[in-house]
Amino acid sequence: MKGLVIGDFLLPVNILERIFQGDGVEKHVTDFQTAEFEVESRSKIRDVWRQFEEHGPSGVPCPAKIAELMKDAEVLAVHICPVNKEMIASAQDLKIILSARGGLENIDVQEATKRKIPVIHTPNHNAEAVAEYTVGLILAETRNIARSHYALKHGKWQEFYPNSSFIPELNELKIGIVGYGANGQLVTRKLKAFNCEILVSDPFVPDEVIRKDGFVPLKLEELLKQADVISLHVRLTPKTANMIGEKEFMLMKPTAYLINCARAGLVDNNAMIQALKEKAIHGAAVDVYRSEPLPDDDPLLSLDNITLTNHRAGDTRNSYWNAPNLMRRELMKYFNGEKPRYLANKQVME
């Protein structure tokens, strides 16, 4: 079979092409070509991804050279390169599409399904990175680590902070995990070391599974009432958009903290700003925003009870370099006649 690897600024070809090297894949993909989807910087990549999120896989044009190479490809591996309806339709020999990301906004999965082309993605490739960062943000916000650093850098020995009346230790807190997928599960395991009580809310995971793992399953409303820290680990869908809004902030304890390393759209931004301004909750830590980079006049920048980082949670060497290994193993399942675990359109193999 003929393969095509399309790398980019974040995941270059020399790393992504490892998909076709090892585990026996080379016996099936005996020849492959490479190409680069050229985006010159991280800021430009964010612009590209915003177009995908707003307009789908046709939101960004694909270079003619890549579209031409696709016509002969049987196995396609991409990271952020668009794979739109027209490209799939013109690739008459295409048998399978591999994405080195969890999200599939750049791939027309519907068209691939129509053509009975499996689409494999890697939703867990940065799970460890995001889980570690989440724990880091919990500590940074509750213990004022970032604020203390900032104050010292600006010549101030700061003694008092927005939560000085109640600076907690994690071992005395209830941590609420909203979403018990790969990221949520990893966060709970890491938090176990702090001896805190862990509450979990996920309507798609049976309560007995959560209890078996040693945690307390709750409905979202009850979790919001009980938790001292609420950490979001949910995918953004029409049903989850703005799932944390004014009503939900009102349910939280006045000493609660909200942590969001998932998607900005999960939280009603205006409601969060209001809750922080009015001290309806103690604080928040956020790594994702509706507009990136943040505008200079964004109200979040004027608040003293929020820790802000610039979308760094999944940004480790391992998170990018692990993706080809994950895809290679999933691809071998396909070649062995098994259903890949991370198949976005399962119906094509039923």
C-alpha positions as CSV (number, residue, x, y, z in Angstrom):
1,M,0.0,0.0,0.0
2,K,1.0,3.6,-0.6
3,G,1.2,6.0,2.3
4,L,1.3,9.8,2.6
5,V,2.6,11.6,5.6
6,I,1.8,15.3,6.0
7,G,3.8,17.0,8.8
8,D,3.8,20.6,10.0
9,F,5.5,23.1,12.4
10,L,4.4,21.2,15.5
11,L,4.8,17.6,14.3
12,P,7.4,17.5,11.6
13,V,7.6,14.8,9.0
14,N,10.6,13.1,10.5
15,I,8.6,12.4,13.6
16,L,5.2,11.7,12.0
17,E,6.6,9.2,9.5
18,R,7.3,6.9,12.4
19,I,3.7,5.7,11.9
20,F,5.0,3.6,9.0
21,Q,8.1,2.4,10.8
22,G,7.9,-0.6,13.1
23,D,5.3,-3.0,14.6
24,G,5.0,-4.7,11.2
25,V,3.3,-1.7,9.5
26,E,6.1,-1.6,6.9
27,K,5.0,-5.0,5.6
28,H,1.7,-3.4,4.7
29,V,2.7,0.2,3.7
30,T,5.7,-0.6,1.5
31,D,6.1,2.9,0.1
32,F,5.2,6.4,1.3
33,Q,5.7,10.0,0.4
34,T,6.0,13.0,2.7
35,A,4.8,16.6,2.5
36,E,4.7,19.6,4.8
37,F,1.6,21.7,5.6
38,E,3.4,25.0,5.9
39,V,2.4,27.1,8.8
40,E,5.3,29.2,10.1
41,S,4.5,29.8,13.8
42,R,2.4,28.7,16.7
43,S,0.3,31.9,16.5
44,K,-0.5,31.1,12.9
45,I,-1.4,27.5,13.8
46,R,-3.9,28.9,16.4
47,D,-5.4,31.0,13.6
48,V,-5.6,27.9,11.4
49,W,-7.3,25.9,14.1
50,R,-9.8,28.6,14.9
51,Q,-10.9,28.5,11.2
52,F,-11.4,24.7,11.5
53,E,-13.4,25.1,14.6
54,E,-15.6,27.8,13.1
55,H,-15.9,26.5,9.5
56,G,-14.9,22.8,9.5
57,P,-12.3,21.1,7.3
58,S,-13.1,23.5,4.4
59,G,-12.2,26.5,6.5
60,V,-8.6,26.3,5.5
61,P,-7.5,25.7,1.9
62,C,-5.2,22.8,1.3
63,P,-2.1,23.4,-0.9
64,A,-2.5,22.1,-4.4
65,K,0.7,20.0,-4.1
66,I,-0.8,18.0,-1.1
67,A,-4.1,17.6,-2.8
68,E,-2.3,16.1,-5.8
69,L,-0.3,13.7,-3.7
70,M,-3.5,12.5,-2.0
71,K,-4.9,11.2,-5.3
72,D,-2.5,8.2,-5.1
73,A,-2.5,7.6,-1.4
74,E,-4.0,4.6,0.2
75,V,-3.1,5.4,3.8
76,L,-3.1,9.1,4.8
77,A,-1.5,10.4,8.1
78,V,-2.0,14.0,9.1
79,H,-1.7,16.4,12.1
80,I,-3.3,19.8,11.3
81,C,-3.5,19.6,7.5
82,P,-7.1,19.9,6.2
83,V,-8.7,16.8,4.7
84,N,-11.9,18.2,3.3
85,K,-14.7,16.7,1.2
86,E,-13.2,17.5,-2.1
87,M,-9.9,16.0,-1.2
88,I,-11.4,12.8,0.0
89,A,-13.6,12.5,-3.1
90,S,-10.6,12.9,-5.3
91,A,-8.5,10.3,-3.5
92,Q,-10.0,7.3,-5.2
93,D,-7.5,4.8,-3.7
94,L,-7.8,6.1,-0.1
95,K,-8.4,3.2,2.4
96,I,-7.8,4.8,5.8
97,I,-7.1,8.2,7.4
98,L,-4.9,8.7,10.5
99,S,-5.0,11.8,12.7
100,A,-2.3,12.6,15.2
101,R,-4.8,14.6,17.2
102,G,-7.8,13.9,19.4
103,G,-9.9,16.5,17.7
104,L,-11.2,15.9,14.2
105,E,-12.2,19.4,13.1
106,N,-9.8,19.4,10.2
107,I,-11.1,16.1,8.7
108,D,-14.5,15.6,7.0
109,V,-15.4,12.5,8.9
110,Q,-18.9,12.5,7.4
111,E,-17.5,12.2,3.8
112,A,-15.0,9.6,4.9
113,T,-17.8,7.6,6.5
114,K,-19.8,7.9,3.3
115,R,-16.9,6.5,1.4
116,K,-16.4,3.7,4.1
117,I,-13.0,5.0,4.9
118,P,-12.0,4.5,8.6
119,V,-10.7,7.5,10.5
120,I,-8.4,6.8,13.4
121,H,-7.4,9.5,15.8
122,T,-5.4,9.8,19.0
123,P,-7.5,11.3,21.8
124,N,-5.0,10.2,24.5
125,H,-1.8,11.4,23.0
126,N,-1.5,14.4,25.3
127,A,-3.5,13.1,28.3
128,E,-0.5,12.7,30.6
129,A,0.7,16.3,29.8
130,V,-2.8,17.8,30.4
131,A,-3.2,15.8,33.6
132,E,0.1,17.0,35.0
133,Y,-0.6,20.6,34.1
134,T,-4.1,20.4,35.7
135,V,-2.6,19.4,39.0
136,G,0.0,22.2,38.6
137,L,-2.8,24.7,38.1
138,I,-4.7,23.5,41.1
139,L,-1.6,24.0,43.2
140,A,-0.7,27.3,41.6
141,E,-4.1,28.8,42.2
142,T,-4.9,27.5,45.6
143,R,-1.4,28.2,47.0
144,N,-0.8,31.5,45.1
145,I,2.4,30.2,43.4
146,A,2.1,32.3,40.3
147,R,1.0,35.4,42.2
148,S,3.9,35.2,44.5
149,H,6.3,34.8,41.6
150,Y,4.8,37.7,39.8
151,A,5.0,40.0,42.8
152,L,8.6,39.2,43.5
153,K,9.5,39.8,39.8
154,H,7.9,43.2,40.2
155,G,9.8,44.1,43.4
156,K,7.0,43.3,45.9
157,W,7.2,40.9,48.9
158,Q,3.5,40.1,48.9
159,E,2.0,38.9,52.2
160,F,-1.7,38.9,51.5
161,Y,-3.7,37.3,48.6
162,P,-7.3,37.1,47.5
163,N,-7.7,33.8,49.4
164,S,-5.5,34.6,52.5
165,S,-8.5,34.0,54.8
166,F,-8.6,30.4,53.6
167,I,-5.5,29.0,51.9
168,P,-6.1,25.2,51.9
169,E,-4.0,22.1,51.7
170,L,-5.2,19.6,49.1
171,N,-5.4,16.8,51.7
172,E,-8.4,18.6,53.3
173,L,-10.2,19.3,50.0
174,K,-12.9,17.6,47.9
175,I,-11.7,17.7,44.2
176,G,-14.5,17.5,41.7
177,I,-13.6,15.9,38.3
178,V,-16.2,16.7,35.6
179,G,-15.6,14.2,32.8
180,Y,-14.1,10.8,33.5
181,G,-12.4,10.1,30.2
182,A,-8.7,9.6,29.7
183,N,-7.7,13.0,31.0
184,G,-10.1,12.9,34.0
185,Q,-8.9,9.5,35.0
186,L,-5.3,10.4,34.9
187,V,-5.9,13.5,37.0
188,T,-7.7,11.4,39.6
189,R,-4.8,9.0,39.8
190,K,-2.3,11.8,40.3
191,L,-4.4,13.5,42.9
192,K,-4.6,10.3,45.0
193,A,-1.1,11.1,46.2
194,F,-2.4,14.2,47.9
195,N,-5.0,12.2,50.0
196,C,-7.9,14.4,48.9
197,E,-11.4,13.2,48.5
198,I,-12.3,12.9,44.8
199,L,-15.8,13.4,43.4
200,V,-16.6,12.4,39.8
201,S,-19.4,13.4,37.5
202,D,-19.8,11.8,34.1
203,P,-23.2,10.7,32.8
204,F,-21.6,8.3,30.3
205,V,-19.6,6.3,32.8
206,P,-21.5,3.9,35.1
207,D,-21.4,4.7,38.8
208,E,-20.1,1.3,39.6
209,V,-17.0,1.9,37.4
210,I,-16.2,5.1,39.2
211,R,-16.7,3.5,42.6
212,K,-14.5,0.6,41.6
213,D,-11.8,3.1,41.0
214,G,-12.2,4.4,44.5
215,F,-14.0,7.6,43.8
216,V,-17.5,9.1,44.6
217,P,-19.9,9.4,41.6
218,L,-22.3,12.3,41.6
219,K,-24.6,14.2,39.4
220,L,-23.1,17.5,38.2
221,E,-25.3,19.7,40.4
222,E,-24.4,17.8,43.5
223,L,-20.7,17.8,42.7
224,L,-20.7,21.6,42.2
225,K,-22.3,22.0,45.6
226,Q,-19.8,19.8,47.4
227,A,-16.5,20.3,45.7
228,D,-13.8,22.7,46.8
229,V,-12.1,22.5,43.4
230,I,-13.9,21.8,40.2
231,S,-11.8,20.6,37.2
232,L,-13.2,20.2,33.7
233,H,-12.3,17.3,31.4
234,V,-15.1,17.3,28.9
235,R,-15.2,17.6,25.2
236,L,-16.9,20.6,23.7
237,T,-20.2,19.7,22.0
238,P,-23.5,21.5,21.5
239,K,-24.7,19.8,24.7
240,T,-21.7,20.8,26.8
241,A,-21.3,24.3,25.5
242,N,-21.6,26.8,28.5
243,M,-22.3,23.9,30.8
244,I,-20.8,26.0,33.6
245,G,-22.8,29.2,33.7
246,E,-24.4,31.6,36.1
247,K,-26.6,28.9,37.7
248,E,-23.7,26.6,38.2
249,F,-21.5,29.2,39.7
250,M,-24.3,30.0,42.2
251,L,-24.2,26.3,43.2
252,M,-20.5,26.4,44.1
253,K,-19.1,27.1,47.5
254,P,-17.8,30.7,48.0
255,T,-14.4,29.0,48.7
256,A,-14.4,27.0,45.5
257,Y,-12.0,27.1,42.6
258,L,-12.7,26.3,39.0
259,I,-9.9,24.8,36.8
260,N,-10.2,24.6,33.0
261,C,-7.6,23.0,30.8
262,A,-10.2,21.5,28.5
263,R,-12.1,23.9,26.2
264,A,-13.0,27.5,26.7
265,G,-16.5,27.0,25.4
266,L,-17.5,24.8,28.3
267,V,-17.7,27.9,30.5
268,D,-19.9,31.0,30.2
269,N,-17.0,33.5,30.2
270,N,-19.2,36.4,31.4
271,A,-20.6,34.4,34.2
272,M,-17.1,33.3,35.3
273,I,-15.9,36.9,35.3
274,Q,-18.9,38.0,37.3
275,A,-18.5,35.2,39.8
276,L,-14.8,36.1,40.3
277,K,-15.5,39.8,40.6
278,E,-18.2,39.3,43.2
279,K,-16.1,36.7,45.0
280,A,-18.9,34.2,44.5
281,I,-16.0,31.7,44.3
282,H,-12.5,32.1,45.6
283,G,-10.7,31.7,42.3
284,A,-10.1,30.0,39.0
285,A,-7.2,28.8,36.8
286,V,-7.6,28.8,33.1
287,D,-5.5,27.6,30.2
288,V,-8.0,28.0,27.3
289,Y,-9.8,31.0,25.9
290,R,-12.4,31.8,23.3
291,S,-10.1,34.3,21.7
292,E,-6.4,33.4,21.5
293,P,-4.1,35.3,22.1
294,L,-6.1,37.2,24.8
295,P,-6.9,40.8,23.8
296,D,-5.1,43.4,25.8
297,D,-8.4,44.7,27.2
298,D,-9.8,41.3,28.2
299,P,-11.4,41.6,31.6
300,L,-9.8,38.4,32.8
301,L,-6.5,40.3,32.9
302,S,-7.7,42.7,35.5
303,L,-8.8,40.1,38.0
304,D,-6.5,39.2,40.9
305,N,-8.2,35.9,41.8
306,I,-7.4,33.9,38.6
307,T,-4.3,32.1,37.3
308,L,-3.9,32.5,33.6
309,T,-1.7,30.5,31.3
310,N,-1.5,30.6,27.5
311,H,-2.8,27.2,26.3
312,R,0.2,25.2,27.5
313,A,-1.4,22.1,29.0
314,G,-0.8,19.7,26.2
315,D,2.5,21.2,25.1
316,T,5.2,18.7,25.8
317,R,7.6,16.9,23.6
318,N,6.1,13.5,24.6
319,S,2.5,14.6,23.7
320,Y,3.5,15.2,20.1
321,W,6.0,12.4,19.7
322,N,3.8,9.8,21.3
323,A,1.0,10.3,18.7
324,P,2.8,8.5,15.8
325,N,3.4,5.5,18.1
326,L,-0.3,5.4,19.1
327,M,-1.4,5.6,15.5
328,R,1.0,2.9,14.4
329,R,-0.5,0.5,17.0
330,E,-4.0,1.4,16.0
331,L,-3.1,1.0,12.3
332,M,-1.8,-2.5,13.0
333,K,-5.1,-3.5,14.5
334,Y,-6.8,-2.4,11.3
335,F,-4.3,-4.5,9.2
336,N,-4.9,-7.5,11.5
337,G,-8.7,-7.2,10.9
338,E,-9.4,-5.8,14.4
339,K,-11.5,-2.7,15.1
340,P,-9.1,0.1,16.3
341,R,-9.9,1.4,19.7
342,Y,-9.8,5.1,18.6
343,L,-12.0,4.8,15.5
344,A,-14.0,8.0,14.9
345,N,-16.5,6.3,12.6
346,K,-17.0,2.9,14.0
347,Q,-19.9,2.1,11.7
348,V,-17.5,1.6,8.7
349,M,-16.1,-1.5,10.3
350,E,-19.3,-3.1,11.7
